[in-house]
Amino acid sequence: MPLSSSPRSKTGAPVAPSAQCQQVRDALDALVDGEVDAEMAGRLTTHLLNCADCGQLKRGLQQLLATVERSQIPVLASRRLRLRVAQLFHADAQANVRTSSPASTVTTDPTD
């Protein structure tokens, strides 16, 4: 199932998607990744249920995502690298503590 499928005319020539389809297609990555709010997801889903071409694109993206997730090989950093990264974070945190300005002190009037 090609991801770049688009509607075709009776002669087989590609037809530009409608403005609504283009907006949905622009948001498909975010939808598939779960990065849209519930209201937007509802509007997109309604369109996808009624538009076969956009629905096909969404299914293609979902299949691509599933393939990528299945193909990832876990990579473990060596103990030496993990220690070095921890040292760098610790050094950075210490530098931030030293360079931050001290909290302002409250002085009281001794005549009170």
C-alpha positions as CSV (number, residue, x, y, z in Angstrom):
1,M,0.0,0.0,0.0
2,P,1.8,3.1,-1.2
3,L,1.9,6.1,1.2
4,S,1.8,8.6,-1.6
5,S,-1.4,7.4,-3.2
6,S,-3.7,10.2,-4.3
7,P,-7.1,10.3,-6.0
8,R,-7.1,9.6,-9.7
9,S,-9.4,11.0,-12.4
10,K,-11.2,8.7,-14.8
11,T,-8.2,9.0,-17.1
12,G,-5.8,7.9,-14.4
13,A,-4.2,11.3,-13.9
14,P,-3.6,12.4,-10.3
15,V,-6.2,14.7,-8.8
16,A,-5.2,17.3,-6.2
17,P,-6.7,16.5,-2.8
18,S,-9.3,18.9,-1.5
19,A,-8.3,21.6,1.0
20,Q,-9.8,19.5,3.8
21,C,-7.9,16.4,2.7
22,Q,-4.7,18.4,2.6
23,Q,-5.2,19.7,6.2
24,V,-5.9,16.1,7.4
25,R,-2.9,14.8,5.6
26,D,-0.7,17.5,7.1
27,A,-1.9,16.4,10.6
28,L,-1.7,12.6,10.1
29,D,1.8,12.2,11.5
30,A,0.8,14.0,14.7
31,L,-2.4,11.9,14.9
32,V,-0.6,8.6,14.4
33,D,2.0,9.6,17.0
34,G,-0.8,10.6,19.5
35,E,0.3,14.3,19.5
36,V,-3.1,15.9,18.9
37,D,-5.8,16.8,21.5
38,A,-9.1,14.9,21.7
39,E,-11.0,17.5,19.8
40,M,-8.6,17.5,16.8
41,A,-8.4,13.7,16.9
42,G,-12.2,13.5,16.7
43,R,-12.3,15.8,13.7
44,L,-9.6,13.9,11.9
45,T,-11.1,10.6,12.7
46,T,-14.5,11.7,11.3
47,H,-12.8,12.7,8.1
48,L,-10.8,9.5,7.9
49,L,-14.0,7.4,8.3
50,N,-15.5,9.2,5.3
51,C,-12.5,9.5,3.0
52,A,-11.0,6.3,1.7
53,D,-7.9,8.0,0.4
54,C,-7.0,9.7,3.6
55,G,-7.9,6.6,5.6
56,Q,-5.5,4.5,3.4
57,L,-2.7,7.0,4.1
58,K,-3.3,6.8,7.8
59,R,-3.2,2.9,7.7
60,G,0.0,3.1,5.7
61,L,1.6,5.4,8.3
62,Q,0.5,3.1,11.1
63,Q,2.0,0.1,9.3
64,L,5.2,2.1,8.7
65,L,5.4,3.0,12.4
66,A,4.8,-0.6,13.5
67,T,7.5,-1.8,11.1
68,V,10.0,0.7,12.5
69,E,9.1,-0.1,16.1
70,R,9.6,-3.8,15.4
71,S,12.9,-3.3,13.7
72,Q,14.6,-1.3,16.4
73,I,17.5,-3.0,18.1
74,P,18.0,-2.0,21.7
75,V,21.4,-0.4,22.2
76,L,23.0,-0.5,25.6
77,A,25.7,2.0,26.5
78,S,28.8,0.6,28.0
79,R,29.4,1.1,31.7
80,R,32.2,3.4,30.9
81,L,30.0,5.6,28.8
82,R,27.2,5.7,31.3
83,L,29.7,6.8,34.1
84,R,31.2,9.5,31.8
85,V,27.7,10.9,31.0
86,A,26.8,10.9,34.7
87,Q,30.1,12.7,35.5
88,L,29.3,15.3,32.9
89,F,25.8,15.9,34.3
90,H,27.2,16.1,37.8
91,A,29.8,18.6,36.7
92,D,27.2,20.7,34.9
93,A,24.9,20.7,37.9
94,Q,27.8,21.8,40.2
95,A,28.7,24.6,37.8
96,N,25.1,25.8,37.8
97,V,25.1,25.8,41.6
98,R,28.3,27.9,41.7
99,T,27.2,30.4,39.1
100,S,23.6,31.0,40.4
101,S,23.1,34.1,42.3
102,P,22.5,33.8,46.1
103,A,19.0,34.4,47.3
104,S,18.4,37.9,48.5
105,T,18.5,38.3,52.2
106,V,16.0,40.0,54.3
107,T,17.3,42.6,56.7
108,T,15.4,43.8,59.7
109,D,15.4,47.3,61.2
110,P,17.1,47.0,64.6
111,T,14.9,49.8,66.0
112,D,11.7,47.7,65.6
